[in-house]
Amino acid sequence: MGQVSMTVSMDSRLKELFESLCADLGMSVDTAVNSFVKTVVLSRTIPFVPKDEPRRNEGMALFDALREEIKNNGVGEMTMDEIDAEISQARKERKGL
């Protein structure tokens, strides 16, 4: 497979720190980045918890709570046709039809 270049923008101080760390670990920046990319591709996940993971978890918890509330109120799941019908009805009511 052929090699390609990739450009990444980052804070200059962060780049210096990363280059220094890579050197301390005995690897080049290219090796470190390639290792990261291979790990992500093979595992199909990022090998660390992203900084905003708590926000994602909060959002999913809210979504799950809303689904549970809907289920408890007897609404249940809707088909796409039912959703379209509700949207159409709401649009008619908004237009005063």
BAMI-66481 format. One record per atom (N, C-alpha, C): x negated, y, z; residue number from 1; atom name; residue in three letters. Coordinates in steps of 0.02 Angstrom, whole numbers. Example, Ala and Ser with C-alpha at 12.3 -4.5 7.8 and 13.67 -1.06 7.14 Angstrom:
<pts>
-660|-284|390|1|N|ala
-615|-225|390|1|CA|ala
-660|-165|390|1|C|ala
-642|-112|354|2|N|ser
-684|-53|357|2|CA|ser
-645|2|394|2|C|ser
</pts>
This chain:
<pts>
-42|-59|0|1|N|met
0|0|0|1|CA|met
-44|62|0|1|C|met
-25|112|-38|2|N|gly
-64|173|-42|2|CA|gly
-56|216|20|2|C|gly
-106|257|32|3|N|gln
-104|303|88|3|CA|gln
-75|370|66|3|C|gln
-39|403|110|4|N|val
-12|469|97|4|CA|val
-29|514|156|4|C|val
-28|579|143|5|N|ser
-39|628|196|5|CA|ser
27|652|222|5|C|ser
27|673|285|6|N|met
87|701|316|6|CA|met
65|762|357|6|C|met
102|816|351|7|N|thr
86|877|388|7|CA|thr
134|884|446|7|C|thr
107|898|505|8|N|val
148|907|564|8|CA|val
130|974|595|8|C|val
180|1014|612|9|N|ser
167|1078|645|9|CA|ser
175|1069|720|9|C|ser
129|1097|758|10|N|met
134|1095|831|10|CA|met
94|1152|861|10|C|met
104|1164|923|11|N|asp
68|1215|960|11|CA|asp
-7|1200|958|11|C|asp
-48|1250|946|12|N|ser
-120|1240|938|12|CA|ser
-152|1210|1002|12|C|ser
-128|1232|1059|13|N|arg
-155|1205|1122|13|CA|arg
-137|1132|1131|13|C|arg
-76|1114|1113|14|N|leu
-54|1045|1116|14|CA|leu
-97|1001|1071|14|C|leu
-113|1027|1011|15|N|lys
-155|990|964|15|CA|lys
-224|978|994|15|C|lys
-253|1029|1024|16|N|glu
-319|1022|1056|16|CA|glu
-317|969|1111|16|C|glu
-266|971|1152|17|N|leu
-260|923|1207|17|CA|leu
-251|852|1180|17|C|leu
-211|845|1127|18|N|phe
-200|780|1097|18|CA|phe
-264|753|1067|18|C|phe
-300|795|1030|19|N|glu
-364|774|1000|19|CA|glu
-413|752|1054|19|C|glu
-415|789|1108|20|N|ser
-460|773|1163|20|CA|ser
-441|706|1195|20|C|ser
-377|696|1206|21|N|leu
-354|633|1235|21|CA|leu
-369|574|1190|21|C|leu
-357|583|1125|22|N|cys
-372|529|1078|22|CA|cys
-446|512|1079|22|C|cys
-488|563|1081|23|N|ala
-561|551|1085|23|CA|ala
-578|514|1149|23|C|ala
-548|533|1205|24|N|asp
-560|499|1269|24|CA|asp
-539|425|1265|24|C|asp
-487|411|1226|25|N|leu
-462|343|1218|25|CA|leu
-500|304|1165|25|C|leu
-546|339|1130|26|N|gly
-587|306|1080|26|CA|gly
-552|295|1014|26|C|gly
-505|339|998|27|N|met
-470|332|934|27|CA|met
-462|400|901|27|C|met
-451|399|837|28|N|ser
-438|462|801|28|CA|ser
-365|482|808|28|C|ser
-351|543|791|29|N|val
-282|567|791|29|CA|val
-242|526|740|29|C|val
-271|512|682|30|N|asp
-238|472|631|30|CA|asp
-218|403|658|30|C|asp
-263|371|694|31|N|thr
-249|305|722|31|CA|thr
-192|309|773|31|C|thr
-194|360|815|32|N|ala
-142|368|866|32|CA|ala
-74|380|834|32|C|ala
-71|423|784|33|N|val
-8|438|751|33|CA|val
17|377|713|33|C|val
-27|342|678|34|N|asn
-7|282|643|34|CA|asn
19|228|691|34|C|asn
-13|221|749|35|N|ser
10|173|799|35|CA|ser
80|191|823|35|C|ser
92|255|835|36|N|phe
158|278|857|36|CA|phe
210|262|804|36|C|phe
196|280|741|37|N|val
244|270|687|37|CA|val
258|195|677|37|C|val
207|154|679|38|N|lys
217|81|671|38|CA|lys
261|54|728|38|C|lys
248|77|789|39|N|thr
288|54|846|39|CA|thr
361|74|838|39|C|thr
374|136|816|40|N|val
442|159|806|40|CA|val
477|118|752|40|C|val
443|107|697|41|N|val
473|70|641|41|CA|val
486|-3|661|41|C|val
438|-35|692|42|N|leu
447|-105|711|42|CA|leu
500|-115|765|42|C|leu
501|-71|814|43|N|ser
549|-79|869|43|CA|ser
616|-45|856|43|C|ser
617|-1|805|44|N|arg
677|37|787|44|CA|arg
701|78|846|44|C|arg
654|103|886|45|N|thr
669|146|943|45|CA|thr
607|188|959|45|C|thr
616|241|995|46|N|ile
560|282|1017|46|CA|ile
533|251|1082|46|C|ile
468|240|1086|47|N|pro
440|204|1144|47|CA|pro
434|245|1208|47|C|pro
477|293|1218|48|N|phe
480|332|1279|48|CA|phe
549|363|1283|48|C|phe
568|385|1342|49|N|val
634|416|1351|49|CA|val
629|489|1328|49|C|val
668|507|1276|50|N|pro
667|577|1253|50|CA|pro
687|624|1310|50|C|pro
661|684|1307|51|N|lys
673|734|1358|51|CA|lys
747|748|1370|51|C|lys
787|745|1317|52|N|asp
859|761|1323|52|CA|asp
902|700|1335|52|C|asp
872|643|1354|53|N|glu
910|582|1366|53|CA|glu
965|592|1418|53|C|glu
952|627|1474|54|N|pro
1006|638|1522|54|CA|pro
1067|673|1491|54|C|pro
1056|720|1446|55|N|arg
1112|754|1414|55|CA|arg
1151|705|1371|55|C|arg
1116|661|1335|56|N|arg
1149|611|1294|56|CA|arg
1191|566|1338|56|C|arg
1161|543|1394|57|N|asn
1198|499|1439|57|CA|asn
1259|534|1469|57|C|asn
1253|598|1486|58|N|glu
1310|635|1511|58|CA|glu
1365|640|1459|58|C|glu
1345|653|1397|59|N|gly
1393|657|1342|59|CA|gly
1429|591|1331|59|C|gly
1392|536|1332|60|N|met
1422|471|1323|60|CA|met
1468|454|1382|60|C|met
1448|473|1442|61|N|ala
1491|460|1501|61|CA|ala
1556|498|1495|61|C|ala
1552|561|1472|62|N|leu
1613|600|1462|62|CA|leu
1657|569|1408|62|C|leu
1626|548|1353|63|N|phe
1664|516|1299|63|CA|phe
1698|453|1325|63|C|phe
1662|411|1362|64|N|asp
1691|350|1390|64|CA|asp
1748|366|1438|64|C|asp
1741|418|1479|65|N|ala
1793|437|1526|65|CA|ala
1856|460|1488|65|C|ala
1846|498|1434|66|N|leu
1904|520|1394|66|CA|leu
1939|461|1362|66|C|leu
1901|414|1336|67|N|arg
1931|354|1306|67|CA|arg
1972|315|1358|67|C|arg
1944|310|1418|68|N|glu
1979|274|1472|68|CA|glu
2043|311|1491|68|C|glu
2040|378|1494|69|N|glu
2099|417|1511|69|CA|glu
2154|408|1457|69|C|glu
2133|409|1395|70|N|ile
2181|399|1340|70|CA|ile
2213|330|1346|70|C|ile
2172|280|1358|71|N|lys
2196|212|1365|71|CA|lys
2246|206|1422|71|C|lys
2230|238|1480|72|N|asn
2273|235|1539|72|CA|asn
2339|273|1528|72|C|asn
2339|321|1483|73|N|asn
2400|359|1469|73|CA|asn
2442|326|1415|73|C|asn
2422|266|1394|74|N|gly
2462|228|1346|74|CA|gly
2455|250|1274|74|C|gly
2407|292|1259|75|N|val
2399|315|1190|75|CA|val
2367|261|1148|75|C|val
2314|231|1172|76|N|gly
2281|177|1136|76|CA|gly
2245|202|1074|76|C|gly
2219|155|1036|77|N|glu
2183|170|975|77|CA|glu
2232|189|920|77|C|glu
2209|233|875|78|N|met
2251|256|819|78|CA|met
2218|234|754|78|C|met
2260|219|705|79|N|thr
2234|204|639|79|CA|thr
2218|270|604|79|C|thr
2181|265|548|80|N|met
2166|325|510|80|CA|met
2230|357|483|80|C|met
2278|316|463|81|N|asp
2342|342|438|81|CA|asp
2378|381|493|81|C|asp
2377|356|554|82|N|glu
2409|391|610|82|CA|glu
2374|457|625|82|C|glu
2308|456|621|83|N|ile
2270|517|633|83|CA|ile
2286|568|579|83|C|ile
2287|546|515|84|N|asp
2304|591|460|84|CA|asp
2374|620|468|84|C|asp
2421|579|490|85|N|ala
2490|602|499|85|CA|ala
2493|656|554|85|C|ala
2456|645|608|86|N|glu
2455|695|662|86|CA|glu
2424|760|639|86|C|glu
2371|756|600|87|N|ile
2339|816|574|87|CA|ile
2387|853|528|87|C|ile
2420|816|484|88|N|ser
2468|847|438|88|CA|ser
2524|882|476|88|C|ser
2549|848|528|89|N|gln
2603|878|568|89|CA|gln
2579|940|604|89|C|gln
2519|939|631|90|N|ala
2493|997|665|90|CA|ala
2484|1056|617|90|C|ala
2463|1042|556|91|N|arg
2454|1094|507|91|CA|arg
2521|1124|488|91|C|arg
2572|1083|481|92|N|lys
2640|1107|465|92|CA|lys
2666|1152|521|92|C|lys
2656|1129|582|93|N|glu
2679|1169|640|93|CA|glu
2642|1235|644|93|C|glu
2578|1235|628|94|N|arg
2538|1296|630|94|CA|arg
2563|1345|577|94|C|arg
2584|1319|520|95|N|lys
2609|1362|466|95|CA|lys
2683|1381|477|95|C|lys
2714|1351|527|96|N|gly
2783|1367|542|96|CA|gly
2832|1331|497|96|C|gly
2813|1273|471|97|N|leu
2857|1235|426|97|CA|leu
2900|1187|464|97|C|leu
</pts>
